[in-house]
Amino acid sequence: MNAIGRPISRFDGRLKVTGAARYTADISVVDATHGAIVQSPVANGRTVSIDTTAAEKAPGVVAVFTYRTMPRMNPTPKPWSHLHPHGQSYLPLQDDQIHYAGQPIALVVAGTRIQATHAGTLIRVEYDPRGPVVFGPQSTKAAVDPLQFLWPVASSVGDADKAIAAAAVKIEQTYTTPDRHHNQMEPHATTAVWDADATLTLYETTQHIFGTRELLSIVLGIPQEKINVVSHFLGGGFGGKAYVWPHTILAALAAKVLSRPVRLQLTRAQMYSMAGHQPATIQTIALGAGRDGKLTGIRHDSISPTPIFDNYIEYAAMASRSLWGASGGIATNHKVVHVNRNTPTAMRSPHEALGHFALESAMDELAYATGVDPVALRLRNDTQIDPHSGRPFSTRQMRACLTAGAARFGWEKRSHEPRSMRDGRYLIGQGMAGAIYTHWRWPAKARVTLKRDGSALVETGTHELGAGTYTVMQQVAADTLGLAPEKVTVRLGDTRLPASHASIGSSTMANAGASVMLAAKAARDRAIDLALTGRNATFADADRDDVLISDGRLMLAGKNLQTTYAELLA
């Protein structure tokens, strides 16, 4: 049986098309209240006074929280870690300072979301504003070398500057990319529920339930075992829901104070200032090459904005560390400008993707300057040795990919002159680029249970982002166990399940998928053990390698003997 590689109905397909799939904001909780965040229009300064009198008297209002009334939180941990990933280190409603436009300055809790939102408009705030620092030509003059965030900030192999200076052909250009926002179909939402035994359950829009649990444990000062995080369905993540943002913590604290569940859902507008974004970059690339297009040197420098209070780095220049070889050297560096903005975050595709745009644009300019075909130029500079580490790549199919792509795309028919290709009245352009991306691996656990009726249950604390995680886990388990897919049930998205890592970096199948396969294999092997040595061993004294499994049946090769999972477990 091969569930993998053939079209099957999605495990969650009927739930989604009939509206039965319950996303975070759809989950009904008894006696729930609703929160609305009031934001600062000022980007830099402080609040002088906040008058909440009218808001507190508005219909349906249960409470209004400001920095004066919100309980104190523990600081976010340093250094930053994927194990407890805060979206930003600064926690709002803890002091009177304003660091970015859109920063929460009050949280209104009421009987309905409309009541809470209306009451928020009644709050009167006096500000002491200061001029904000923005990202642009003037502020970039004050760019600084940041502390390491994820990877080394700078790299240098050989002497790139010397190689570029001595090159027969030189290219130096500056490329810019703008801010980008995730714009997931489903806005961020949190429903916080405290039980009588002081256990917090968070229904959360997150790509990292276990990271959310760990960060909440640190900031709220409660044991992890007293926190459950649930996220069964996610309406898009793209990296923006991989970290914990302040609204989640505010909802948990408000629910604790009020001893009632609090649901807090960001508006579409709030998604632009309260849950991260991909920051703009200014990237300068210098290439040195021979007249044949063979690279001798690469220098890639990137500047991006980061908040006054954080040290986020968009590692755009990292693309140049390993994509192409350069005989004389490769140097990369990142600088940041501290500005009055909320903290950026990873966005599909982060870091290298922005750098590829700049590097590959420069490579096209080099192709034009040398008269070398763009595909031939990349092939000429392909390398089987990672320039950054000096070690051979375990696998690198760049040459095969470029060659096959060019053949399928009809690249040999491409005209090199701009505006020279037409299809009737339409101008046609053809281009190409190479790319390389970090492959992530993290630990993951899964539990697979074979049931007495011959079906199987797969449980793992990974996430369904909308791309079909339920289905692919079902396929992996079905093929490993030798079961029809419809005989496999999958449970995801709950910290009470075996721990898995965040669903980020295109890593879900490599991590959680591998753990499901191994757990299913272990369950299958236990069943084989029963058939060989169990109480009623159907295959007593047989060779394990002769046992075949298909459609839930265990068969002995070359003999008319068989049994089923259901019979073994009866």
URVENVEN-V141067 format. One line per field, one symbol per residue. phi: phi as a letter, one per 20 degrees, with the letter a starting at -180 (. if undefined). burial: b if it has 9 or more other ideal C-beta (glycine too) atoms within 8 Angstrom, else e. A space follows every 50 residues. Layout:
phi=???
burial=???
This chain:
phi=.cffncfcffgdffgffenefdegfefecfmfdcdceedeeeebqbeebc ddgfffefgnfeacdcffdfgfdffffcffbffbeffbffdfmcbeedda fnffdacddbfcfffffffffefdcdddecffedeagffffefcfeffdd dgfcbbcmcffffffeffcccbbdcccegccflffeffbccdcdefemee ddecebebfffffffggffemcfgfecdccbfccenclnfdededgffff fffffffelbfcdcdffffffeccbnaeffccdddcccbffenffdbccc dccbebfgdccfceefffgefcfcebfeqcccbcccdececfffbfcfee lggfffgfffffffffgffemeggffffffdfbedfffenefffbbdgff ffffffffemffefeefgmddccmeefddcbbbdbbbfdeccfbcbccde efenecddcbedcdeoeofgffffffffffemdfgfeddcccmbfeegfc efecmldgffdfffffffffffffffffgffecfgdffdgmeegfeedcb lmdecdgmcecbbcgfffef
burial=bebeeeeeebbbbeebeeeebebbbebebeebbbbbbbbbebbbbebeeb ebebbbebebbbbbbbbeebeebeebbeeeeeebbbbbbbbbbeeeebbb bbbbbbbbbbeebebbbbbbebbebebeeeebbebeeebbeebeebeebe eebbbbbbebbbbbeebebbbebebebeeebbebebbbbbbbbbeeeebb bbbbbbbbbbbbbbbbbbbbebeeebbbbbbbbbbbbbbbbbbbbbbbbb bbbbbbbbebbbbbbbeeebbebbbbbbbbbbbbbbbbbbeebbbbbbbb bbbbbbbbebebbbbbbbbbbebbbbebbbbbbbbbbbbbbbbbbbbeeb bbbbbbbbbbbbbbbbbeebebebbbbbbbbbbebbbbeeeeeeeeebee ebbebbeeeebeeeeeeeeebeeeeeeeeeebebbeeeebebebbbbbeb beebbbbbbbbbbbbbebbbbbbbbbbbbbbbbbbebbebbbbbbebbbb bbbbeebbebbbbbbbbbbbbbbbebbbbbbbebeebbbeebeeebbebe ebbbbbeeeebbbbbbebbe
